[in-house]
Amino acid sequence: MTASDSKTIPDFFDEKRMDPVSVATGRPASKLAAPKPAVPKRKAGFYFSEALLDRFTRKFHQLKLDGVPVENKSVLAEMALHFALDDMDRGEASQLLKRFDSSK
């Protein structure tokens, strides 16, 4: 028997295999979680500065490393837009609208 005979070949279709992201982040993948209802979505095209995109990407990866259950960058961007729009709905108390006023 040679060393290569004792090696096991991974079964890529095995339902109980280890998830590499879960192993790297130390958080188990929850396959028992209830699926979220499907929400109709559309692709949107916007232009952002490279500095902002770099900062966004770094923040996304830091959140993943910190164990925050953010699914993907689209979810993070959607959540950030919700917060920004909620802030602007506050009218004069809005931090975002104050930034527009201060740039004049």
C-alpha positions as CSV (number, residue, x, y, z in Angstrom):
1,M,0.0,0.0,0.0
2,T,1.4,3.4,-1.0
3,A,0.8,6.8,0.5
4,S,-1.4,7.8,-2.4
5,D,-3.6,4.8,-1.8
6,S,-4.5,6.0,1.7
7,K,-5.6,9.5,0.6
8,T,-9.3,10.1,0.5
9,I,-10.8,11.9,-2.4
10,P,-13.2,14.6,-1.3
11,D,-16.8,14.1,-2.3
12,F,-17.8,17.5,-3.7
13,F,-21.5,16.5,-3.6
14,D,-21.4,15.5,0.1
15,E,-24.1,17.5,1.9
16,K,-22.2,17.4,5.2
17,R,-18.8,18.7,3.9
18,M,-17.2,21.7,5.6
19,D,-18.0,25.2,4.3
20,P,-14.6,27.0,3.7
21,V,-16.1,30.4,4.6
22,S,-17.5,29.0,7.8
23,V,-14.2,27.5,8.7
24,A,-12.4,30.8,7.9
25,T,-14.8,33.0,9.8
26,G,-15.4,30.6,12.7
27,R,-19.2,30.8,12.2
28,P,-21.1,27.7,11.2
29,A,-23.2,28.0,8.1
30,S,-26.9,27.9,9.1
31,K,-28.6,25.6,6.6
32,L,-31.6,25.3,8.9
33,A,-32.4,29.0,8.7
34,A,-35.8,29.8,7.1
35,P,-35.4,31.1,3.6
36,K,-36.1,34.8,3.1
37,P,-39.1,35.7,0.9
38,A,-38.1,36.6,-2.6
39,V,-38.2,40.4,-3.2
40,P,-38.3,41.6,-6.8
41,K,-35.0,43.4,-7.5
42,R,-33.5,45.3,-10.4
43,K,-29.9,46.0,-11.3
44,A,-29.0,49.7,-10.8
45,G,-26.0,51.5,-12.4
46,F,-24.3,54.2,-10.4
47,Y,-20.8,55.8,-10.6
48,F,-18.8,56.0,-7.4
49,S,-15.3,57.2,-6.7
50,E,-12.6,54.6,-6.5
51,A,-11.8,55.7,-3.0
52,L,-15.4,55.2,-1.9
53,L,-15.6,51.7,-3.5
54,D,-12.3,50.7,-1.9
55,R,-13.6,51.8,1.5
56,F,-16.9,50.0,0.9
57,T,-15.1,46.8,-0.1
58,R,-12.8,47.0,3.0
59,K,-15.8,47.6,5.3
60,F,-17.6,44.6,3.8
61,H,-14.7,42.3,4.3
62,Q,-14.1,43.6,7.8
63,L,-17.8,42.9,8.7
64,K,-17.4,39.4,7.4
65,L,-14.2,38.9,9.5
66,D,-16.0,40.3,12.5
67,G,-18.8,37.7,12.1
68,V,-21.5,40.1,11.0
69,P,-24.0,38.0,9.0
70,V,-24.0,40.3,5.9
71,E,-24.8,38.1,2.9
72,N,-23.1,40.1,0.2
73,K,-22.2,43.6,-1.0
74,S,-25.6,44.2,-2.5
75,V,-27.3,43.6,0.8
76,L,-24.8,46.0,2.5
77,A,-25.4,48.7,-0.2
78,E,-29.2,48.3,0.0
79,M,-29.1,48.6,3.8
80,A,-26.9,51.7,3.6
81,L,-29.3,53.3,1.1
82,H,-32.2,52.5,3.4
83,F,-30.4,54.3,6.3
84,A,-29.6,57.3,4.1
85,L,-33.1,57.7,2.9
86,D,-34.5,57.3,6.4
87,D,-32.1,60.0,7.5
88,M,-33.2,62.3,4.7
89,D,-36.9,61.7,5.7
90,R,-36.0,63.4,9.0
91,G,-36.0,66.8,7.3
92,E,-34.0,69.5,9.0
93,A,-32.6,67.0,11.5
94,S,-31.1,65.0,8.7
95,Q,-27.3,64.6,8.8
96,L,-27.1,64.1,5.1
97,L,-29.1,67.1,4.2
98,K,-26.9,69.2,6.5
99,R,-23.9,68.1,4.5
100,F,-25.6,69.3,1.3
101,D,-26.2,72.7,3.0
102,S,-22.7,73.0,4.3
103,S,-21.2,72.4,0.8
104,K,-22.7,75.6,-0.6
